[in-house]
Amino acid sequence: MTEEDRSQLLEAKKYQGWMAMGMESCAAKTVIAGVGGLGIGAFFSLMSSSFAYEDPLLRQSTQAGLNNTQKAREIFKEMGRGMWKSGKGFGKVGALFAGIECVIEGYRAKNDMVNPIAAGFVAGGVLARNSGPKAALGGGLAFAAFSAAIDLFLRREPSDDD
């Protein structure tokens, strides 16, 4: 290996270390989860909104007096508003959960089943906090159970057939 190759390798290794450090940070994980949630929520809303215009009688009554171009424009605007609203909701939940889980994992210095369950409980409580203490407790328990189920599924041992 020449000296020039060695310097390029060291430079690449330095950047790789910075990238790894950035990806392990709670801020990066939170942003990635929020953006991913935004995309998934928008996609789900787009798929579900395609079923909203199946009733021709409903379509005629809500858009009377518009030509086809205006109707299409209104439909796309409505779909866009729905995608943004749903995407924001999914992004908020994803970012909140990922951020809390990362902080708990950093504090405990362990990667086990306790982290997603605790993060789910806290995130569920935070999301339901405006509905009162009973709802916050119920939301926390429900989100913790959901987080545990998802994490158990993701951590399962693959079968021999896989």
Rosetta blueprint (number, residue, H / E / L):
1 M L
2 T L
3 E H
4 E H
5 D H
6 R H
7 S H
8 Q H
9 L H
10 L H
11 E H
12 A H
13 K H
14 K H
15 Y H
16 Q H
17 G H
18 W H
19 M H
20 A H
21 M H
22 G H
23 M H
24 E L
25 S L
26 C H
27 A H
28 A H
29 K H
30 T H
31 V H
32 I H
33 A H
34 G H
35 V H
36 G H
37 G H
38 L H
39 G H
40 I H
41 G H
42 A H
43 F H
44 F H
45 S H
46 L H
47 M H
48 S H
49 S H
50 S L
51 F L
52 A L
53 Y L
54 E L
55 D L
56 P H
57 L H
58 L H
59 R H
60 Q H
61 S H
62 T H
63 Q L
64 A L
65 G L
66 L L
67 N L
68 N H
69 T H
70 Q H
71 K H
72 A H
73 R H
74 E H
75 I H
76 F H
77 K H
78 E H
79 M H
80 G H
81 R H
82 G H
83 M H
84 W H
85 K H
86 S H
87 G H
88 K H
89 G H
90 F H
91 G H
92 K H
93 V H
94 G H
95 A H
96 L H
97 F H
98 A H
99 G H
100 I H
101 E H
102 C H
103 V H
104 I H
105 E H
106 G H
107 Y H
108 R H
109 A L
110 K L
111 N L
112 D L
113 M L
114 V H
115 N H
116 P H
117 I H
118 A H
119 A H
120 G H
121 F H
122 V H
123 A H
124 G H
125 G H
126 V H
127 L H
128 A L
129 R H
130 N H
131 S H
132 G L
133 P H
134 K H
135 A H
136 A H
137 L H
138 G H
139 G H
140 G H
141 L H
142 A H
143 F H
144 A H
145 A H
146 F H
147 S H
148 A H
149 A H
150 I H
151 D H
152 L H
153 F H
154 L H
155 R H
156 R L
157 E L
158 P L
159 S L
160 D L
161 D L
162 D L
